[in-house]
Amino acid sequence: MSTETAATSAAAAGLRGVVAAQSSIGDVNGEQGILIYQGYDIHDLAEHSTFEEVVYLLWHGELPTASQLDELKQRFSRNYEAPAEIIAAMKTYPKDADPMDVLRTAVSSLDFYDQNGHGTDREHAVKAAIRITGQIGTIAAAWDRIRNGKEPIAPDTSLSIAENFLYMLRGERADADEERIFDVCLILHADHELNASTFTTRVVAGTLAGMYGAVTAGIAALAGPLHGGANTNVMKMLLEIGDTDKIDSWLDKALEEKRKIMGIGHAVYKTEDPRATWLRRFSKQMADKKGETKWFEMSQKIEKAMLDKKGMYPNVDFYSASTYYLMGIPLDLYTPIFAVSRISGWTGHILEQYANNKLIRPRAEYIGQRDRKYTPIADRG
Ligand code: COA
């Protein structure tokens, strides 16, 4: 597209502020720090609902009745177990493979073993969505066992997605507080409008490619350090700094070197991310419970310094890092956990895209040369 006709240019680099889809799934008000799912405030859902209820809400637009919720939970639990072929294949992966790469590969190959989930009509797409949502946690937890030379733990069909994930990871049930915190973490990460990975899933779904392909692309996008990968990097940063006393000098140097402070800043929020409000609380709760307050205190100090120095607020990844750390979850599983939750938003957006599809095909502003003449290779300098 020529510069004359370009509707957007450098001003919209990264498509900031560009409305690229209509959706009734979720909305972010970046000025006021409000996040809603299908009209419900995230604070209300975090206080009262469960992850399964939220999944139903994202997919159907309404909170479920008791029997609708029960049916969804049963459909999930019937799908908890990953195909034996996938688990067998995972045992052949290099033990040092990044869990996000494993998740992307394994979820992609789930497609081979799904007889019923092909098709972009609502019925088939929901079947695939249930299957992937039911199994993505099983795969993430199984990988942690496999890479440590242990047998994966079979999912317990009586447990929720959150309870099951911690159970399959540890081999025993977590206590009620941790299970509830983890369930709310899944609620908080479920959807966030047209974030990079969700947009990716919609672009793929917009070609009428299948649910598995669209989700696989979403996992690939989520893995990057500027998106879902930030939570792991927050914990690496806290461990690298090591001590509250070292924060000031570490931050000054990092900012001087123009390093991005992980878990800080947001493309849309210009005030407190409402998810961070909950995660700060959970980080403190876990710190008090485990008697290890250092990571929470360090996080608070970095939060304050970044607000003072740069006017920037923590995002969803900032306090989730220390929360998960104190739950004993390995650092490189934080982003897969994000995927275990965000699968609900991705699949909701894919269903919405299929229901009212238009191929997503924007234009580029061409800034290269024109009217050049081909030079034979022998004549090139
Ligand atoms: N630490 C330090 N400086 C930051 C920063 C951070 N986390 N985030 C943004 N900035 C600075 C940039 O260096 C830039 O400064 P400059 O104008 O002097 O060059 C300015 O703020 C704008 O940054 P930009 O990256 O263009 O803003 P954005 O709106 O595109 O950034 C993020 C959004 C999320 C990509 C960015 O804040 C970031 O990289 N954060 C860290 C990674 C992270 O936590 N990602 C998870 C998001 S939920």
Residues whose N, C-alpha, C, O or C-beta is under 5 A from the ligand:
A	BS01	COA	P225 L226 H227 A230 R259 K260 I261 M262 G263 I264 G265 H266 A267 N315 D317
